[in-house]
Structure formats: C-alpha cells, structure tokens
C-alpha cells in the first residue's frame, strides 16, 4: 500500500462468532489472483514468498475459524477473520489425561 493509504480494523460479534475486519485503501487484488491468495508460494510481489496468507488460513482453520477476502482493484481489500466464540470452540487435538 502506498504511503497515503489507510488501514481500518474493526471487530463485531454475534452469538457464535467474533469477526475482525482489516480493510485497506491499497491497490486491491486482481480478480484472477484472488483465488490464488491462499496457494503456497504464489505471490505477485517482488521479493515476496507467498506464504503469509496460507499460514493465516491454516491457523484460522486449525482453531475452528475462517478467513475471507473481498477485494476490488483500484479500491482496496477487506480481510475478514471469523473466530468461533469460546463456547463454540472445536477441539481438534485429543485431551491428555
């Protein structure tokens, strides 16, 4: 994002989830690239590694959450992290006795 860009972070919740939205006024993501954002090693940035969003997606999924991206080229991007409320947490690992 260029120096004059703006990043906004907001959080809301309902009975089941907490939603954290990170919105920017950057370049946005081209439609043909949007479906590849979570693919390991895919990047459009010079010097990028293509691992960041893949790691975020796996962490969210491992904790019973989800991630979504809405982006419009020339306008910006919104990333929404959907966390389960504590009472809905899914236990993925067996509990040790």
C-alpha positions as CSV (number, residue, x, y, z in Angstrom):
1,X,0.0,0.0,0.0
2,X,1.3,3.4,-0.8
3,X,2.2,6.0,1.9
4,X,-1.2,7.8,1.6
5,X,-3.2,4.6,2.2
6,X,-5.5,3.9,5.1
7,X,-5.9,0.8,7.1
8,X,-9.0,0.3,9.3
9,X,-9.6,-2.5,11.8
10,X,-13.0,-3.3,13.2
11,X,-14.5,-6.0,15.3
12,X,-18.0,-7.3,15.7
13,X,-19.6,-10.4,17.2
14,X,-22.8,-12.4,17.2
15,X,-23.8,-15.4,19.3
16,X,-21.4,-17.8,17.5
17,X,-18.5,-15.8,16.1
18,X,-16.2,-12.8,16.6
19,X,-15.4,-11.1,13.3
20,X,-12.3,-9.0,12.8
21,X,-12.1,-7.0,9.6
22,X,-9.0,-5.4,8.2
23,X,-9.7,-3.0,5.3
24,X,-7.2,-1.0,3.3
25,X,-7.3,1.5,0.5
26,X,-4.4,-0.1,-1.4
27,X,-4.2,-1.3,-4.9
28,X,-6.6,-4.2,-4.4
29,X,-6.2,-7.7,-5.7
30,X,-6.9,-8.6,-9.4
31,X,-9.8,-11.0,-9.8
32,X,-7.6,-13.6,-11.5
33,X,-5.2,-13.5,-8.4
34,X,-7.9,-13.6,-5.7
35,X,-8.5,-17.4,-6.0
36,X,-4.7,-18.0,-5.6
37,X,-4.1,-15.9,-2.5
38,X,-4.0,-19.0,-0.2
39,X,-1.9,-21.1,-2.6
40,X,1.6,-21.8,-1.1
41,X,4.4,-19.8,-2.8
42,X,2.0,-17.8,-5.0
43,X,3.0,-14.1,-5.0
44,X,2.7,-11.1,-7.2
45,X,5.2,-9.1,-5.1
46,X,8.8,-8.7,-6.0
47,X,10.7,-10.4,-3.1
48,X,7.5,-12.0,-1.7
49,X,7.5,-15.6,-0.5
50,X,3.8,-16.4,-1.0
51,X,3.4,-18.0,2.4
52,X,1.7,-15.3,4.6
53,X,-1.9,-15.8,3.7
54,X,-1.6,-19.6,3.5
55,X,-0.2,-19.6,7.1
56,X,-3.0,-17.3,8.3
57,X,-5.6,-19.6,6.7
58,X,-4.2,-22.7,8.3
59,X,-4.1,-21.1,11.7
60,X,-7.6,-19.9,11.4
61,X,-8.8,-23.3,10.2
62,X,-6.9,-25.2,13.0
63,X,-8.8,-23.1,15.6
64,X,-12.2,-23.6,14.0
65,X,-12.2,-20.2,12.3
66,X,-12.4,-19.0,8.8
67,X,-10.9,-16.2,6.6
68,X,-12.4,-14.4,3.7
69,X,-11.2,-11.8,1.3
70,X,-13.1,-9.2,-0.7
71,X,-11.0,-7.0,-3.0
72,X,-11.6,-4.5,-5.8
73,X,-8.7,-3.4,-7.9
74,X,-8.0,0.3,-7.5
75,X,-10.2,0.5,-4.4
76,X,-8.8,-1.8,-1.7
77,X,-9.1,-5.1,0.1
78,X,-11.1,-6.3,3.1
79,X,-9.9,-9.4,5.0
80,X,-12.4,-10.9,7.5
81,X,-11.2,-13.2,10.2
82,X,-14.0,-15.3,11.7
83,X,-13.2,-16.6,15.2
84,X,-15.6,-19.0,17.0
85,X,-16.9,-17.8,20.3
86,X,-15.2,-19.7,23.2
87,X,-18.3,-21.8,23.9
88,X,-18.2,-23.0,20.3
89,X,-14.5,-23.8,20.1
90,X,-13.9,-27.1,18.3
91,X,-11.2,-29.3,20.0
92,X,-9.0,-30.8,17.3
93,X,-6.4,-32.4,19.5
94,X,-7.3,-35.2,21.9
95,X,-7.3,-34.1,25.6
96,X,-4.4,-35.5,27.6
97,X,-5.3,-37.4,30.8
